[in-house]
Amino acid sequence: MSYYELTDDINFPNRWYLGDVAFADNWELAKHLDPEREYEVEVYRDGSEMDYTHNEAYGVSVVSRKFKEALAGISGIAFAKANIIGNRPDGEFYIMAVANEVECIDEEKSEFQKFEVDDPVRPDKAGEYRGFFKMVVDPRKCTGFHIFRIKGFIIAVVVSVQVKQRLESAGVLGVQFKCV
């Protein structure tokens, strides 16, 4: 089975940029949220709305109703209403939390850097991935997962070919799929 890193399209014409989720632990929101709560997301730079946006610092995914509905029935994800502050969006938006973390990086085929034990900026992340030049997942370790985060690099969201096809069929805007 093929897998893809899900990213927002940085070249989307006149795109908006979303900032942090207010009054919440943004690191935690990438994986867990309260589905009954309404969150507030700040607009960093106004522009055209996208069906998928992810804030770079924390990996929090903000999705449209169309995106959410395309993933109906997929396990391992949760949604909560997101009020966009500083913009009046045409539709409804949601925070998407992706709970599953899978240890699936094929380190032989990938190119990456890891945080060092005495890293001057993030010593707490020693041994975790700092970034990837080339990410390759081992599909045998991803069996049974259709959407997940990479263990040790939670800002990355990876989807199966089935999720990719659902999103493409729904015509979502602002999303890119990079084969991993």
Backbone torsions as a table, in degrees:
resi	resn	phi	psi	omega
1	MET	NA	146.0	178.9
2	SER	-92.5	148.8	177.9
3	TYR	-130.4	152.6	-174.7
4	TYR	-137.4	137.8	170.5
5	GLU	-77.7	131.2	-179.5
6	LEU	-93.0	120.6	178.8
7	THR	-133.2	159.8	173.6
8	ASP	-87.8	154.6	-173.0
9	ASP	-83.0	104.5	-178.4
10	ILE	-69.6	-14.7	178.9
11	ASN	-100.5	9.8	178.1
12	PHE	-60.8	129.3	-174.6
13	PRO	-57.7	126.2	176.4
14	ASN	51.4	38.8	-174.5
15	ARG	-66.8	155.8	171.6
16	TRP	-86.2	159.8	172.6
17	TYR	-125.2	127.3	-179.9
18	LEU	-101.1	144.4	-180.0
19	GLY	-96.4	-147.7	-176.9
20	ASP	-73.7	159.3	170.1
21	VAL	-83.9	124.1	-175.7
22	ALA	-72.0	145.1	172.9
23	PHE	56.7	38.7	-180.0
24	ALA	-151.5	154.7	174.3
25	ASP	-80.0	100.5	-175.5
26	ASN	-61.5	-33.8	177.9
27	TRP	-61.9	-42.6	-178.1
28	GLU	-69.1	-35.1	-177.2
29	LEU	-63.6	-23.2	178.6
30	ALA	-60.0	-31.1	-175.7
31	LYS	-115.4	-30.7	-174.3
32	HIS	-138.2	139.8	175.6
33	LEU	-148.3	169.2	175.4
34	ASP	-96.8	108.5	-175.8
35	PRO	-65.3	-15.2	179.4
36	GLU	-87.8	-14.0	-176.4
37	ARG	-88.2	149.5	170.7
38	GLU	-103.1	122.6	-178.4
39	TYR	-96.9	158.1	176.4
40	GLU	-114.4	128.4	179.5
41	VAL	-116.7	127.8	-178.9
42	GLU	-83.0	142.4	173.1
43	VAL	-85.8	121.0	177.9
44	TYR	-80.1	-45.2	174.8
45	ARG	-142.9	124.1	-177.4
46	ASP	-69.6	152.3	178.8
47	GLY	172.4	-160.0	-178.9
48	SER	-70.6	133.7	178.1
49	GLU	-68.3	149.3	177.1
50	MET	-126.2	151.5	179.0
51	ASP	-72.2	-20.5	177.1
52	TYR	-138.6	123.1	174.8
53	THR	-135.8	143.3	179.0
54	HIS	-134.8	131.2	-179.6
55	ASN	-79.0	129.2	-171.2
56	GLU	-63.2	-37.6	-174.0
57	ALA	-66.2	-38.3	-172.0
58	TYR	-119.5	-12.9	-178.5
59	GLY	77.4	19.8	177.6
60	VAL	-76.1	127.9	-179.6
61	SER	-96.2	129.1	175.0
62	VAL	-114.9	124.5	-172.9
63	VAL	-128.4	156.3	177.3
64	SER	-82.3	170.2	175.3
65	ARG	-60.3	-40.1	179.6
66	LYS	-59.2	-44.6	178.6
67	PHE	-62.7	-48.8	-179.2
68	LYS	-57.5	-47.3	-177.8
69	GLU	-66.6	-31.0	178.1
70	ALA	-65.5	-24.3	-178.3
71	LEU	-100.1	12.0	179.2
72	ALA	-54.0	131.4	178.0
73	GLY	89.4	-7.4	177.4
74	ILE	-81.2	129.4	-178.5
75	SER	-85.2	159.6	175.7
76	GLY	91.1	7.0	178.3
77	ILE	-130.8	154.0	176.5
78	ALA	-140.3	153.8	-178.2
79	PHE	-129.1	148.4	172.5
80	ALA	-141.8	145.8	-178.1
81	LYS	-57.3	138.1	176.9
82	ALA	-122.3	118.7	173.1
83	ASN	-88.5	123.3	-178.6
84	ILE	-87.3	115.5	-176.5
85	ILE	-91.8	127.0	-179.8
86	GLY	97.3	7.6	-180.0
87	ASN	-156.6	149.6	174.5
88	ARG	-111.7	89.1	-176.5
89	PRO	-65.4	154.1	179.4
90	ASP	-70.6	-27.2	-177.1
91	GLY	-131.0	-169.0	179.1
92	GLU	-90.1	146.4	177.3
93	PHE	-128.0	156.0	-174.4
94	TYR	-139.6	149.6	166.5
95	ILE	-81.8	134.7	175.7
96	MET	-111.8	119.2	175.4
97	ALA	-99.5	135.0	179.1
98	VAL	-115.0	104.4	-170.6
99	ALA	-77.4	-33.9	-174.3
100	ASN	-73.9	129.5	171.1
101	GLU	-115.1	127.3	-176.4
102	VAL	-120.8	130.0	176.0
103	GLU	-86.4	94.0	-168.5
104	CYS	-138.5	6.4	-178.2
105	ILE	-69.1	129.9	172.7
106	ASP	-86.5	95.1	-174.4
107	GLU	-68.3	-21.9	177.4
108	GLU	-69.2	-35.3	-175.8
109	LYS	-99.4	-14.7	-178.1
110	SER	-90.0	158.9	172.2
111	GLU	-122.0	123.6	-171.9
112	PHE	-156.5	170.7	170.1
113	GLN	-124.5	147.3	175.8
114	LYS	-117.3	155.5	174.1
115	PHE	-69.1	138.6	179.7
116	GLU	-84.9	163.8	179.7
117	VAL	-58.6	-43.6	-178.4
118	ASP	-104.9	37.2	-179.6
119	ASP	-57.2	128.3	-176.5
120	PRO	-69.1	-21.5	-178.5
121	VAL	-99.8	-47.1	-176.0
122	ARG	-132.3	69.1	177.8
123	PRO	-64.2	-22.1	179.1
124	ASP	-70.0	-13.9	-178.0
125	LYS	-104.6	16.7	-178.7
126	ALA	-50.3	129.0	179.5
127	GLY	90.5	-15.7	178.1
128	GLU	-84.4	162.5	-179.6
129	TYR	-72.9	131.0	175.2
130	ARG	-85.5	-40.2	-179.8
131	GLY	-175.9	165.7	-178.7
132	PHE	-122.3	136.9	168.7
133	PHE	-92.4	-32.6	176.1
134	LYS	-148.5	119.9	179.9
135	MET	-106.8	127.8	176.1
136	VAL	-130.7	125.7	176.8
137	VAL	-99.2	152.0	174.6
138	ASP	-89.8	108.1	-174.7
139	PRO	-60.2	-24.4	178.4
140	ARG	-65.5	-28.6	-179.9
141	LYS	-85.6	-7.6	-177.7
142	CYS	-104.2	1.0	-175.9
143	THR	-54.5	130.9	178.1
144	GLY	91.0	-6.9	179.5
145	PHE	-108.9	132.5	177.4
146	HIS	-107.3	-19.4	174.6
147	ILE	-151.7	130.8	-176.2
148	PHE	-161.2	169.5	173.8
149	ARG	-107.6	157.5	-179.9
150	ILE	-83.5	125.7	176.8
151	LYS	-62.6	126.8	-178.5
152	GLY	88.7	1.2	178.5
153	PHE	-157.5	65.6	-167.9
154	ILE	-70.4	-9.1	178.4
155	ILE	-73.4	-15.4	179.5
156	ALA	-88.1	132.6	173.2
157	VAL	-110.9	128.5	-179.0
158	VAL	-117.8	138.9	-179.8
159	VAL	-127.6	154.8	176.2
160	SER	-79.0	169.5	177.9
161	VAL	-61.9	-32.1	178.7
162	GLN	-64.5	-42.3	178.2
163	VAL	-66.2	-43.3	177.5
164	LYS	-55.7	-47.2	-178.7
165	GLN	-64.2	-38.9	177.7
166	ARG	-62.0	-45.7	-178.5
167	LEU	-66.6	-40.4	177.5
168	GLU	-64.6	-42.4	179.2
169	SER	-63.6	-32.7	179.4
170	ALA	-76.6	-14.3	179.2
171	GLY	73.3	35.9	179.7
172	VAL	-66.8	146.4	-178.4
173	LEU	-106.9	145.3	173.0
174	GLY	86.2	11.9	-179.1
175	VAL	-112.7	143.5	174.7
176	GLN	-127.2	151.2	179.8
177	PHE	-122.6	120.1	178.8
178	LYS	-111.4	118.6	-178.3
179	CYS	-60.9	128.4	179.3
180	VAL	-123.5	NA	NA
